[in-house]
Amino acid sequence: MADSPMTLSEHLATQQAYLSTEHARNVAAVVGRIGRVAAVIAQELAHAALRDRLGYVGAANATGDQVKKLDVWGHDALVAALRETRARAALISEESAEPVEMEAGGTHALVVCADPVDGSSNLDVNGAVGTIFSLRSSRGKTPAGPQALGAGTDQIGAGYVMYGPATALVYTVGQGAHGFTLAPETGEFLLTHPDIRIPRRGKAYGINEGNVHTWHPGQRAFIEHLKARDKASGRPYSLRYSGAMVADVHRTLLDGGLFMYPADWSDPAKPKAKLRLLYEVAPMSFITEQAGGRASTGLERVLDVVATDYHQRVAVILGSPEDVATADEFYRR
Ligand code: AFP
């Protein structure tokens, strides 16, 4: 009989060797907690319409987005889960303007940056949503939140949960990206996609084409290139876009291709991006690179971008390395 797949906590134990001793136990504790709260969030999503949890709370969050009831519920559930361990020092969340400092964190406690419910616009239409998280060192500092400000290369770990037909969790601590599937009957995440390797080139791209008029000329030319008919290079690519970064990145990691959310270049002197660096783009870029992919802003490697604000926004083009390289070429022209 085939061995039962490894659980998330068993797999985290195998990753300890790749982490500094001071962080190893804390990373396992925090990712383990996030796995457990993700199983609860999956349950809540499945019952949301039955428990009057759909719709808005009637207020805006730190970045001006109208907040859904499940955004707040997801944030509170994550805060409560993180408070149950001493492995964390602070949480930077899409739903909180300032860091949520958490006392009694150990010396090497972690700063967690998270989008508790990514893709909120999909919630009321039963579309796929997710949770995105990034782990950084608090360096033993108090307050710890400001320690999250820095380059994406400072991340110790990152991951996401996708709530789709199945609930999937993918994480990295810098030794490849590994995928798990939730067994609803036990609430355990089991290893189903060890060491994910993104194809070098894909056949699909994800972007909100409604913004085409605001794009950098290189971005527009690149999309025209993907749409042009050329059998030899597998073009045209198909358009696949879900409205939730987690779902679009998950598809891209497994099937190859691209997920893009370029900046608005209506005023070339001040390009305006949408997606948030610390708890959307930096963690997804770390995971993508660990799966053999590439992540660019169009002008530079995402992981080299230094965060100076908790809710800073940045453009992103991520996915198959050869496809992202081609996109960068179009931006340089
Ligand atoms: P929310 O989490 O606020 O719903 O935003 C989702 C998101 O940040 C990201 O998950 C999507 O890729 C992107 O925004 C969708 O944006 P558009 O609705 O502008 O296409």
Boltz pocket constraint, residues with backbone or C-beta under 6 A from the ligand:
constraints:
  - pocket:
      binder: B
      contacts: [[A, 65], [A, 117], [A, 118], [A, 119], [A, 120], [A, 121], [A, 122], [A, 208], [A, 243], [A, 244], [A, 245], [A, 246], [A, 261], [A, 275], [A, 280]]
      max_distance: 6.0
